Amino acid sequence: MMMRRYFFPACIIIATLISCGSSQKAQQAKDAKENALFNKWLKHSKSELTRAWGPPDSTVTDGKRGEILIYKERVDFKSVMNENYTGTLYSFRKQMYVNADSIIYNWKVWRRK
């Protein structure tokens, strides 16, 4: 009798732990894909990047005689039921660091809710 009482809660806890582990793996896979995407731009020229992505939304100095190219994206999530904007607004910001020789040497990605 005691075993039956704890069986269902134990199943819930195990299922929760499994789903958390799989979501972490999914996030790690997403991060690895993103890293590969941005790492391929390292050691390429600024002109190659701007030909592929277009002009940046803004630029700032990197403090080392180079610059940071900033690309911004905004994503709106619609409600499936009535197509009203009920979801969170996300912004996605990519920063590509370019040295004085116009070569990309670093990158950062920011996500905001």
C-alpha positions in Angstrom: 0.0 0.0 0.0 2.8 2.4 0.9 4.5 1.7 -2.4 1.4 2.7 -4.4 1.1 5.9 -2.5 4.6 7.1 -3.6 4.7 5.6 -7.1 2.9 8.4 -9.0 4.8 11.3 -7.3 8.0 9.4 -8.0 7.1 9.0 -11.7 6.4 12.8 -11.9 9.8 13.6 -10.4 11.6 11.3 -12.7 9.8 12.6 -15.8 10.6 16.2 -14.7 14.3 15.3 -14.3 14.4 13.6 -17.7 12.8 16.5 -19.4 15.2 19.0 -17.8 18.1 17.0 -19.0 16.8 16.8 -22.6 16.1 20.6 -22.6 19.7 21.2 -21.5 21.0 19.0 -24.3 18.8 20.8 -26.8 20.2 24.2 -25.6 23.8 22.8 -25.8 23.1 21.7 -29.4 21.7 25.1 -30.2 24.7 26.8 -28.6 27.1 24.6 -30.6 25.3 25.4 -33.8 25.4 29.1 -33.1 29.1 29.0 -32.1 29.9 27.2 -35.4 27.9 29.8 -37.4 29.7 32.8 -35.8 33.2 31.2 -35.5 33.3 30.7 -39.3 33.4 34.5 -39.6 36.6 34.8 -37.5 39.6 35.9 -39.7 37.3 37.1 -42.5 37.2 40.7 -43.6 34.6 43.3 -42.7 33.7 43.7 -46.4 32.9 40.0 -46.7 30.6 40.2 -43.7 28.8 43.4 -44.9 28.3 41.8 -48.4 26.7 38.8 -46.7 24.7 40.5 -43.9 24.3 44.0 -45.2 25.4 47.2 -43.4 25.3 47.0 -39.6 22.6 48.8 -37.6 25.3 50.7 -35.8 29.0 50.7 -35.1 31.1 51.7 -32.0 34.8 51.7 -31.3 36.4 48.6 -29.7 39.0 50.8 -28.0 41.8 49.1 -29.9 41.7 51.2 -33.2 39.0 48.8 -34.5 35.3 48.8 -34.4 32.3 46.7 -33.3 29.6 46.1 -35.9 26.2 45.8 -34.3 23.3 43.9 -36.0 19.9 43.9 -34.3 16.9 41.7 -34.9 13.5 41.9 -33.2 11.2 38.9 -33.1 7.5 39.2 -32.2 5.6 36.0 -31.2 2.0 36.0 -32.3 -0.8 34.1 -30.5 -1.9 31.1 -32.6 -5.5 31.6 -31.7 -6.2 35.1 -33.0 -2.9 36.5 -34.4 -2.7 39.2 -31.8 0.7 40.1 -30.4 0.4 38.4 -27.0 3.8 36.9 -26.7 7.1 38.3 -25.5 9.1 40.6 -27.7 12.6 39.3 -28.1 15.6 41.2 -29.5 18.6 39.5 -30.8 21.9 41.4 -31.1 25.0 40.3 -32.9 28.3 42.1 -32.3 31.2 41.4 -34.7 34.6 42.8 -33.5 36.8 44.1 -36.4 40.4 45.0 -35.9 42.3 48.0 -37.4 43.1 45.8 -40.5 39.3 45.2 -41.1 39.6 41.5 -40.0 37.0 40.0 -37.7 38.6 38.8 -34.4 35.7 38.2 -32.0 31.9 38.1 -31.7 29.2 38.2 -29.1 25.5 37.5 -29.2 22.9 38.9 -26.9 19.3 37.9 -26.4 16.8 40.0 -24.5 13.2 39.5 -23.4 
